[in-house]
Amino acid sequence: MQFALFQASFPDYEYSLELHEPISENDVAKLVSDARTICAQKMFDYAPLDRQKIAELAPRPKTESQLAQEISSLKPSSLEEKLSAFITEKVPEPTDESKAKKAEARKKGLAKIALQYYLKAMLDSALPKPLPKSGKASKKEVRLAANTDEWKAVKKVATDGSVANKEVAAALAGIHDTLKRKQAELTPALSALAEKLGEPRKSMSALLAALPLAAQAPAEFKREAYEAVMAACGYSPYIDAETVGSAWPELKIPKPRGNFGKKKKAL
C-alpha cells in the first residue's frame, strides 16, 4: 500500500499530513513543501544560539533588491567571529595539542550555524515563509515516511526531551536535506535553477554572480530559489549536513534512506 506522511510535534507548534492511495504528485508536492518549511524554521530552535540577539543584529531588508544589497556587503569571516559571542555551546580548550585542530574545527562549525541563522533572519525579512496550517500530531516527534512507486524514505527524531537538542537539530537538518532534494525533483523551476547553477565555487563572488538566477524564479518558489543559490555558493540559510559534521563530529547521523529517481511517474 502506498502512503506518505509527515508529522511534527514541538512545544509551540504541531503539524500532521498523511496521504493514502490514490496519491497525486500535487499532494506529495504540498507535503514536501510544508515539511521542508517546518524543518527549516524549527531546526534553529534546537541550535545552541542566542537567536534573539542574532536576529536583532541581522539587517531587515524588505525587498529582493535590498536583500541582494545586504548580501553583497557581507563580510562572512568577520561576521562569524562577531556572531561567536552568541553561541551558547562552548568548546573546551584541549589540553592535548593533537586535539587542537579538532576543537578549532568545532568552533568554526558552531560559528557557521550562527551565520546560517543570521542569513535566515535576513531571508525571513525579505521573503517571509510562514509555517503551514497546523494539525494535531500523534506523537512528540518529527517523522517523515514515504512508500510510493517514486519515493521511499524513513526518518524520525523524538521531540519529547529524551534526545539532546543538538541531536534534534542535526536530525531536522537531515530531514530537510531529504525534502530539499525531493522538492527540486518535483518542481521544474527548481530543477532548472539547479541545472543553471551547476557547481559554483564556494565564495561570496560566486554568490553575487548567481543571485540574479534566484530573482528570475517564479514568485511561489522565490524563497526556495534564494535558499538554493545561497547554499550552492557556500552560504546556506539553514543547517546542512556538512556543518553538522563540523560542529558535532560525535554525532553519527545516518544518510537519508530513500530513492530519488530522475524519472517522474504518476504516484
Secondary structure, 3 states (H helix, E strand, C coil): CCEEEEEEEECCEEEEEEEECCCCHHHHHHHHHHHHHHHHHHHHHHCCECHHHHHHHCCCCCCHHHHHHHHHCCCHHHHHHHHHHHECCCCCCCCCHHHHHHHHHHHHHHHHHHHHHHHHHHHHHHCCCCCCCCCCCCCCEEEEEEECCCCEEEEEEECCCCCCHHHHHHHHHHHHHHHHHHHHHHCHHHHHHHHHHCCCCCCHHHHHHHHHHHHCCCHHHHHHHHHHHHHHCCCCCCCCHHHHHHHCCCCCCCCCEECCCCCCCCC
